[in-house]
């Protein structure tokens, strides 16, 4: 028998087998059980002990570590951003405060230069010369300066304050209880908390009056002087002296 004849005989002996590997039964529509030799899906948890499962676990740990590192970096960048925002807010507040101080200082300087003009306007008003258009202009000037923050001070009857008053005259009187401004020679001005010019004033201080007398015109017994001791004797009491 030749080799060809043997091959044909072997093919006749081995029947052809066709395997249906469809997972769904076309007739019933149910899932088929896996046959021998078919690949079966296994959950990842069951592969933990295998080589494939170990590789998957290592990959998961690496991914978890990367996520943790990214979260830490995000937290650090967020803290840096918040710090920068706080520093910028503080800078803005300082800049605004310095700008306001510079503006107030400029206004105060201008108002200080105009104080002699205000003195002339006040003297003209005292002498009755502040009339007509001149009075209108003067009123607008005073109103504009007071609106900007200029404030006059110093009036008769005010309590004397050496920090804002400069006393150029001094007198005493029993009509006042303490140092009191009785005459204003030149008005003072302040701009906000800053004193531009002290007020020139005349001050009257308290002067104690004479001791009151009794009904007979005599000094009260309690205020009479006691006789001085004579030759080492004790002083005589007022009641005993009257007796």
C-alpha positions in Angstrom: 0.0 0.0 0.0 1.4 3.3 -1.0 1.6 6.4 1.2 -1.2 8.0 -0.7 -3.5 5.1 0.0 -2.7 5.3 3.7 -3.5 9.0 3.9 -6.9 8.5 2.2 -7.7 5.6 4.5 -6.9 7.8 7.6 -9.1 10.6 6.4 -11.9 8.2 5.9 -11.5 6.9 9.5 -11.4 10.4 11.2 -14.8 12.0 11.0 -15.2 15.8 10.6 -16.5 17.5 13.8 -18.1 21.0 13.7 -18.3 22.7 17.1 -21.0 25.4 17.8 -19.3 27.9 20.1 -22.2 30.3 20.3 -22.9 31.3 23.8 -26.6 31.7 23.3 -28.7 28.8 22.1 -30.4 29.9 18.9 -33.4 27.8 19.5 -34.2 28.5 23.2 -32.3 31.8 23.7 -30.7 30.6 27.0 -27.0 31.0 27.8 -25.0 27.8 27.1 -22.6 26.3 29.6 -19.0 26.5 28.5 -17.7 23.4 26.8 -14.4 21.8 27.5 -11.6 23.8 26.1 -13.6 27.1 25.9 -12.4 30.2 27.6 -14.3 31.0 30.7 -14.6 34.5 32.2 -13.2 34.6 35.7 -13.8 37.6 38.1 -10.8 39.6 38.9 -11.0 38.7 42.6 -10.5 35.1 41.9 -7.3 35.8 40.0 -5.6 37.4 43.0 -3.4 34.4 43.6 -2.4 33.9 40.0 0.4 35.6 38.1 -2.2 37.6 36.1 -4.0 38.5 39.3 -0.7 39.6 40.9 0.1 41.8 38.0 -3.3 43.3 38.1 -2.9 44.0 41.8 0.4 45.7 41.3 -1.1 47.8 38.5 -4.0 48.8 40.9 -1.6 49.7 43.7 0.5 51.8 41.2 -2.6 53.6 40.1 -3.7 54.2 43.7 -0.3 55.6 44.5 -0.4 57.9 41.5 -3.9 59.2 42.5 -2.6 59.8 46.1 0.4 61.8 44.8 -1.9 63.8 42.5 -4.2 64.6 45.3 -1.3 65.7 47.5 0.0 68.0 44.7 -3.4 69.4 44.2 -3.7 70.2 47.9 -0.3 71.9 47.9 -1.1 74.0 44.9 -4.4 75.0 46.4 -2.7 76.1 49.6 -0.2 78.1 47.5 -3.0 79.8 45.7 -4.8 80.7 48.9 -1.6 82.1 50.3 -1.1 84.2 47.2 -4.7 85.5 47.4 -4.3 86.5 51.0 -1.0 88.3 50.3 -2.6 90.1 47.4 -5.6 91.1 49.5 -3.3 92.5 52.2 -1.3 94.4 49.5 -4.5 95.9 48.2 -5.6 97.1 51.6 -2.2 98.6 52.3 -2.2 100.3 48.9 -5.7 101.7 49.4 -4.8 103.0 52.9 -1.6 104.7 51.7 -3.5 106.3 48.8 -6.2 107.6 51.2 -3.5 109.0 53.5 -1.7 110.7 50.7 -5.0 112.2 49.5 -5.9 113.4 53.0 -2.4 114.9 53.4 -2.6 116.8 50.2 -6.0 118.2 51.1 -4.8 119.2 54.6 -1.7 120.9 53.1 -3.9 122.9 50.7 -6.4 123.8 53.5 -3.4 125.0 55.6 -2.3 127.3 52.9 -5.8 128.9 52.7 -6.1 129.6 56.4 -4.8 133.2 56.1 -7.5 133.8 53.5 -10.2 132.4 55.9 -8.9 134.8 58.5 -9.4 137.8 56.1 -12.9 136.6 55.3 -13.7 136.3 59.0 -12.4 139.8 59.8 -14.3 141.2 56.9 -17.5 139.6 58.2 -16.8 141.0 61.7 -16.4 144.5 60.2 -19.5 144.2 58.0 -17.5 144.3 54.8 -18.6 140.8 53.7 -21.5 141.7 51.4 -22.6 141.2 47.8 -20.7 138.9 45.4 -17.7 138.8 47.7 -19.9 137.2 50.4 -21.2 134.6 47.9 -17.7 133.6 46.9 -16.5 133.5 50.5 -19.4 131.3 51.5 -18.7 128.9 48.7 -15.0 128.7 49.6 -15.8 128.0 53.3 -18.4 125.4 52.3 -16.0 123.6 50.0 -13.3 123.4 52.6 -15.6 122.2 55.3 -16.9 119.6 52.9 -13.4 118.4 52.3 -12.8 117.9 56.0 -11.7 121.3 57.4 -13.3 122.0 60.8 -12.9 125.3 62.8 -12.7 125.2 66.6 -12.2 127.7 69.4 -15.2 129.5 70.9 -15.8 131.6 74.1 -16.9 129.4 77.0 -14.9 126.4 75.9 -12.8 124.6 78.4 -9.1 125.4 77.9 -7.2 122.6 76.3 -3.4 123.2 75.9 -3.3 120.7 73.1 -5.5 122.8 70.8 -5.4 126.2 72.5 -2.6 128.7 72.8 -3.1 131.1 75.7 -1.8 134.6 75.1 -3.7 136.3 77.9 -4.6 135.2 81.4 -7.0 136.5 84.0 -8.9 135.2 87.1 -12.5 135.5 88.1 -14.8 133.8 90.6 -17.4 133.4 87.9 -15.6 130.4 86.3 -15.0 127.0 87.9 -11.8 126.3 86.0 -9.6 127.5 83.1 -12.0 128.8 80.5 -11.7 130.4 77.1 -13.1 133.9 77.5 -11.8 135.6 74.3 -10.9 134.0 70.9 -8.2 136.1 69.2 -7.6 133.7 66.3 -9.7 130.7 65.4 -8.1 127.3 65.2 -8.6 124.7 62.5 -8.3 120.9 62.3 -8.5 118.5 59.3 -9.7 115.2 60.5 -7.6 114.2 63.4 -4.8 116.5 62.4 -4.6 120.0 64.0 -3.6 122.5 61.3 -3.4 125.5 63.6 -4.0 126.1 67.3 -6.4 128.7 68.5 -5.1 131.9 70.1 -7.2 132.6 73.2 -7.5 134.5 76.4 -8.0 132.3 79.4 -9.7 133.1 82.7 -9.0 130.9 85.7 -11.0 130.5 88.9 -10.4 132.9 91.7 -11.6 132.0 95.2 -14.0 134.5 96.7 -14.0 136.0 100.2 -15.1 133.9 103.1 -18.8 134.4 103.9 -19.8 136.4 107.1 -22.4 135.6 109.7 -25.6 137.7 110.2 -23.8 140.2 112.5 -21.1 140.9 109.9 -18.6 138.9 111.8 -16.5 136.0 110.7 -17.9 132.6 111.9 -16.5 131.2 115.1 -15.1 128.2 113.3 -13.0 130.4 111.1 -11.7 132.7 113.8 -8.0 132.4 114.7 -7.2 130.8 118.0 -5.0 132.9 120.4 -1.4 131.8 120.3 -0.1 130.2 123.5 1.4 132.6 126.1 4.5 131.5 128.2 4.0 127.8 127.3 0.3 127.7 128.2 -2.1 125.7 126.0 -4.2 127.8 123.6 -7.7 128.8 124.8 -10.6 127.2 123.0 -13.0 129.6 121.3 -15.9 128.7 123.5 -13.9 129.1 126.6 -12.6 132.5 125.4 -16.2 133.7 125.0 -16.9 132.6 128.5 
